[in-house]
């Protein structure tokens, strides 16, 4: 694979990583392009195929795994797979851009391990688990059972924070956005 910069943002659902990533994508000086993940689930809310995710069937996802076409993948919940297609990274690097990921903790760490020198791995830490739960409920996109599954997973994900290059504490969104911008700007200008 070609060489370019990889910027990974990982966190439990509801931590603010997607908001921060969208903020960074608006900064032209960073020369970023969003890595669209593949998912074996149906779209939620206003999500669009080819913009938010590549929505593919469980059967197709497993075919891509078998053909080793993923940079990383994970079965996040039973029969609910997410992953990064190698072709997606090649597409972005061919544009001469840096790749930014909004990705689960396990996937983010896999990318960091495969490309240690060209990856900046950032963990976005929420103020508390209670605040996470409040944010997830406020979204109104998932059932209480799904929210409870995400909260249970969050405790495990929070324990991985020290494995990342840096941790941004998202207690104040504007401060977190600025901190993220400075981190990424320093990294891509190396």
C-alpha positions in Angstrom: 0.0 0.0 0.0 1.1 3.6 -0.7 2.3 5.8 2.1 0.3 8.6 3.6 -0.8 9.9 7.0 -3.6 8.1 8.9 -5.5 9.9 11.7 -7.6 7.6 13.9 -10.3 9.0 16.2 -11.8 6.3 18.5 -14.1 6.5 21.5 -17.2 5.0 22.9 -20.4 5.9 21.1 -21.6 9.3 22.3 -18.2 10.7 23.2 -18.2 13.3 20.4 -15.7 11.8 18.0 -17.9 12.1 15.0 -18.5 15.8 15.7 -14.8 16.4 16.1 -14.0 14.5 12.9 -16.5 16.5 10.9 -15.0 19.7 12.3 -11.5 18.6 11.2 -12.8 17.7 7.7 -13.8 21.3 7.3 -10.2 22.5 7.8 -8.7 22.6 4.3 -5.1 23.1 5.6 -5.2 19.6 7.0 -5.8 18.0 3.6 -8.1 15.3 5.1 -10.5 12.8 3.5 -12.9 10.7 5.5 -12.4 6.9 5.4 -15.9 5.4 4.8 -16.2 2.2 6.7 -18.1 -0.8 5.5 -21.0 -2.1 7.7 -23.1 -5.2 7.6 -26.1 -3.4 9.2 -28.9 -1.3 7.7 -28.7 2.5 7.7 -29.9 4.4 10.7 -31.7 7.7 10.6 -30.4 9.8 7.7 -27.3 7.7 7.0 -26.4 7.3 3.3 -24.6 4.5 1.5 -21.2 5.7 0.2 -21.3 8.8 2.4 -21.6 7.5 6.0 -20.9 3.8 5.4 -20.7 1.3 2.6 -23.7 -0.8 3.7 -23.2 -4.3 2.5 -24.9 -7.6 3.3 -23.5 -9.9 6.0 -22.8 -12.5 3.2 -20.8 -9.9 1.1 -19.0 -8.7 4.2 -17.8 -12.3 4.9 -16.7 -12.7 1.3 -14.5 -9.5 1.7 -13.0 -11.0 4.9 -12.2 -14.3 3.2 -10.6 -12.4 0.3 -8.5 -10.4 2.8 -9.8 -7.1 1.4 -10.0 -5.4 4.7 -7.3 -3.3 6.4 -9.2 -4.1 9.6 -12.6 -5.5 10.6 -14.5 -6.5 13.6 -17.7 -8.2 14.6 -18.8 -5.4 16.9 -22.1 -7.0 17.9 -23.4 -10.5 16.9 -23.6 -10.5 13.0 -22.9 -6.8 13.0 -19.6 -6.2 11.3 -17.7 -3.0 10.6 -14.4 -2.7 8.7 -12.1 -0.6 6.5 -11.6 -1.8 3.0 -8.0 -1.5 1.7 -9.4 -0.1 -1.5 -10.9 2.9 0.5 -7.4 3.8 1.8 -5.8 3.5 -1.6 -8.6 5.7 -3.1 -7.8 8.5 -0.6 -4.1 8.2 -0.9 -4.4 8.4 -4.7 -6.1 11.8 -4.2 -2.9 12.9 -2.3 -4.9 13.3 0.9 -4.4 12.2 4.6 -7.0 9.6 5.8 -9.1 10.4 8.8 -11.0 7.6 10.6 -14.1 7.7 12.9 -13.7 4.2 14.1 -14.3 1.8 17.0 -11.5 1.3 19.5 -10.4 -2.2 18.4 -10.2 -1.1 14.7 -8.3 2.0 15.6 -5.7 0.1 17.5 -5.3 -2.4 14.6 -4.6 0.4 12.2 -2.0 1.9 14.6 -0.3 -1.5 15.0 -0.2 -2.0 11.2 1.1 1.5 10.5 2.8 2.7 13.7 4.8 5.5 12.2 2.3 7.0 9.9 -0.7 6.8 12.3 -1.9 9.3 14.9 -4.3 7.5 17.2 -6.5 9.7 19.3 -8.9 8.6 22.0 -11.8 10.9 22.8 -12.8 10.5 26.4 -16.3 11.5 27.5 -16.9 13.4 30.8 -18.6 10.3 32.3 -20.5 7.1 31.5 -23.7 8.8 32.7 -23.1 11.6 30.2 -22.6 9.0 27.4 -25.9 7.4 28.2 -27.7 10.8 28.2 -26.2 11.7 24.8 -27.2 8.3 23.3 -30.7 8.6 24.6 -30.9 12.2 23.2 -30.0 10.9 19.7 -33.3 8.9 19.6 -31.9 6.5 17.0 -31.7 3.3 19.0 -33.7 1.2 21.4 -33.0 1.1 25.2 -31.5 -2.4 24.8 -29.0 -1.1 22.1 -28.1 1.9 24.3 -27.5 -0.4 27.2 -25.2 -2.7 25.0 -23.3 0.4 24.0 -22.9 1.6 27.6 -21.6 -1.9 28.7 -19.1 -1.8 25.8 -18.0 1.7 26.8 -16.5 0.6 30.0 -14.2 -1.9 28.2 -13.4 0.8 25.5 -12.5 3.4 28.2 -9.9 0.9 29.6 -8.0 1.0 26.2 -7.5 4.8 26.2 -3.8 4.5 27.4 -2.9 2.4 24.3 -3.6 5.5 22.1 -1.0 8.2 21.2 -3.1 10.8 22.9 -6.4 11.3 24.8 -8.7 14.3 24.3 -11.0 14.9 27.2 -14.3 16.1 25.7 -15.7 18.0 28.6 -16.1 21.1 26.5 -16.7 20.5 22.7 -15.1 23.7 21.5 -12.0 23.1 23.5 -11.9 19.4 22.3 -12.2 20.6 18.7 -9.4 23.1 19.0 -7.1 20.5 20.7 -7.9 18.0 18.0 -7.1 20.6 15.3 -3.7 21.4 16.8 -2.8 17.7 17.2 -3.7 16.8 13.7 -2.0 20.0 12.2 1.2 19.2 14.0 1.1 15.5 12.9 0.4 16.1 9.2 3.0 18.8 8.9 5.8 16.5 10.0 
